[in-house]
Amino acid sequence: MKFVSHLREPLILGVKNYKQVTDDLCVNVESKPGKYWYIAIGISLSAFLIGVISSFITIYEGIGTWGLNKTVNWAMDITNFVWWIGIGHAGTFISAILLILKQRWRTAVSRTAEAMTIFAVMCAGFFPLIHMGRPWLFFYIIPYPNTRGPLWVNFNSALVWDFFAIFTYFTVSLLFWYTGLIPDIATLRDRTKSRLRRFVYNVLSFGWSGSLKQWHRHEVLSTILAGLATPLVVSVHSIVSLDFATSVIPGWHSTIFPPYFVIGAIFSGFAMVQTLVIIMRKVFKLENYITLKHIETMNKMLLLTGSLVGIAYFTEIFMAWYSNNPYEFSVVLNRIKGPYRWLYWLMLLFNAIFPQLFWLKRVRTSILATFIISILINVGMWLERFVIIVTSLHRDYLPSSWTIYIPSIVEIGLFIGTLGFFFTAFLIFAKFFPVVSIAEIKSIFKVSSEVVKGDGKPVKDNKPVELPRFSSFRGQQFMIIYNDENKLIEGLKKFVSLNFKVVDVFTPFHIHGVDEILNLKKTRLPKVAFFAGSIGAVTGFVFQSWVHALDWPMNFGGKPYFSFLSFIPITFELTVLFSALASVFSFFYRSKLFPGVKSRNPIIDDAGDKFVVLIDFDEFSLRREIIDKLYEIAFETGAIEIKIKQEK
Amino acid sequence: MNINNYAPSERFNFTRGLRIFVFVLILIGIVSLSYAVLNGYPLKRILVAIFVNNFYFLSISFAGTFFIAVQYLAGTSWYVCFKRVPEAISSYFPVAGLVILALCIDPGRIYPWVHSAELSVKFPNKFLYLEPGFFTFRTVIYILPWAILSSLIKKISLRLDISGDVKLLKHGVLYSSAFVVFSAITTSTSSWDWLMSIEPHWYSALFGWYNFAGMFLSGVASMTILVSFLKARGYLSLLNENHLNDLGKYVFSLSIFWAYLWYSQFFIIWYGNIPEEVSYFFKRAHDYEVIFYGNIIANFGIPFFLLLSKKSRQRVVYLVGASLAILVGRWFDLYLMVAPGISEAKSIPDIFEIGMFVGFLGVFMLVVFRFLSSNNLIPSGHPYFKESLNHT
């Protein structure tokens, strides 16, 4: 158990036990959704419908229905794309980077943020697709051997890197989210009375049993995925920024773009998490889990990232002036006092000025203020992308081509449609899955609320179970059930020191220290991740080099055919993709987790507070006095029950 | 031994042998300087050597304060059991600050843009911004608040360890946020002033952040070396492999962060291929090949492979190896920023430049060791001390 200074505020409020945690966090799944849920999903679905109609118009009539013109040849679609990708960044930031930084407050909001990531990336991916005009030919962007030469995609193009980055990001986020969800789905499975639900949840939980090795590998896997997702999340928005920065258009060609976009993305993502979490904690009554401290901490993050975004704005303006490059500076002036100046000033206000209010503790801890500012930041970050994209384009080098871009109703409809999809998906998710990670909350529960009251009573009699005749013990295993992790550890230590054969331990969450007590062999998942990553790197690099240097030499901006600097983004993405896929599938394979497998947990833990030690006996040690000793230790260490498991 | 009730005092012994070693280092520096003067090296080159080596240790001591400030703001506890090390590093700051102030009183001795007729015609804005008086004024504006805030933070930090007063913790947070906010802006602007302006034709928006990454990275690397050194001498026995692992993670992730910014800056300029921008890297990659590639290998390549696995991050040998590589790399990085812009410099650093580095290292070690020997190494009164010992 982690030692925590008394100076720290608790992460979970109210005295609770594991059962109460489980009940609280499952309630949104097990009870019927309220009136507000139906109203909300009604609105979201209508918005989604608008998007469907707009997509139909776009595909049927063509891109001409949008407000684009020859000078401004992409605008709102790419703005929406960048905005959605940015929103998707907070999820991975919270679950991966904060996991590596050991920020324990993340547990309450990580699930929401991860789900948000997945849906936001889906919304983002929609815009490049629909902009293709013939979205059913999207597979042209995948490099595969074809009858057109084979004509390969241009690996020097930032748009192709985008495809690889988004694809990898979506895959890894999905894997991360789902592997984290598996133990919680198993909890839902154990609780439900309905046979249909149990079947569905069992398939979805891949037969998770919470055994010692499963938890051990699960823990290592989440560290690996966090380690992979951290550079990934940085790379994705950097690559998005390269869509602009690799060009030589004033206002876009700026070296600060990659980190500036990443920070902006995390900024907007946190704002969206704030918006969702504030509503969610109210609707699902999660105030004890998502406390004011969480809101305040995230506000501090908004303050930090918002200020950095502000410094980046300042840097851009200064550099345009300092450089004495007339084109750069005219773009800046155009932003400040051109036709789109209102958007620029609103962007400055929302992104750089308003978050400064979070210096005041009163604002930081005010739910209403936070809610309003978070929504304004969401708007402001949309404006930022719009300003960057449109103001650099609409005044071309030739003043005769200067135009104004105004989005058409169809484009607005598409954007509303993605908002509708996002909220619909989120509401459905919040109905069928726990919105706060049950297992992770339990793992921080003991430390955060110092007073702990186990409600289980210790075994009253020495021998609650009538011992059967001696010979019939063969092939049977003893289950010693605890309801507290410290008692479990104490018991385990004694059993192990007396050479009892502990076969397995089943717990509702991962418990540090059990692996060491049982001397568990370390999983080789990190090695799998390393080798698969190396294979991915070599594959990506060799393939791109072969395509562009040998098979289809392409003159690209007068650069050498073998311009390996251009191959680094995709090489990196494939490294991460291979590594993540290999480690997740090895995890499933080694832990015997497949859809349809039955759980090996000998009990059905419907309260989520049972810690089971399974002890086996061989023929020689199966003696009366040893059984007595087992009961004695169980009694001493406060087990709540001892059962005999019939082996099949 | 129950570590939770363990509250001894421990003082670093600045032994005679160590003292002699440090003085020998300083002597080498003085000999190199006199060698350069007597052999008729141009004054500009000597001043540039002083500037590079001084800025090197200025960034390290700045990073010491920055590290403490970040820990205050994030409310962490893991660093508490070795917090004397970043404090010791940051105690060097006034020395470095004085030297850079002295150098920047008359920027004309180093910087090529002073009174440049070409600049005033072609780049009037740059000429305006780099007006010598304004430049010196800005140098003072950067150095003074940094020095004042860093000494305040250090003072509070030291008092906190004795009294354990939670109020002081709040003061620390206050000063730290002031320091972080101020340096968030000034690390960028000062990098433009002191380093980017050496090539007055060139500009890069990322330059400030890139240099900051290098500053922070080299600071944490020297902290790691100092922690390992103290541990090897038998101090800091409460520091366990978990602390080392996290220190290693710090070095590892900052090294990747540095590489990311390096790549971002280089890549966008390479891809855009605009002559005014490319010329900067063209010169460096062709005339300074060894240092140019050595910079990447030392700052990123070596630390990446040395610190990739958890096992190696827990071992002092790997930590020191990676940190040493980074410290060499940082020197390369600075040399690359400065030397090619000064016509008198050569593609391979001269022996006297390295000798002067050794001299500065001696002064740095003298200040750091003196600080360590005059303060209790174990901050047992700190409110987070217990939590720090139980760091997992």
Interface residues (C-beta under 8 A of the other chain):
Chain A: K2 F3 V4 S5 L7 R8 I100 T230 P231 V234 S238 L242 A245 T246 S247 V248 H253 S254 T255 I256 F257 P258 P259 S307 L308 I311 F314 T315 E316 M319 W321 Y322 S323 N324 H512 P526 F530 G557 G558 K559 L565 S566 I568
Chain B: G75 S77 K122 F123 P124 N125 K126 Y129 V166 L169 V181 A184 I185 S188 W192 Y203 S204 A205 L206 F207 G208 W209 K249 S253 I256 Y260 L261 Y263 S264 Q265 F266 F267 I268 I269 W270 Y271 G272 N273 I274 L308 S309 P383 Y384 K386 E387 N390 T392
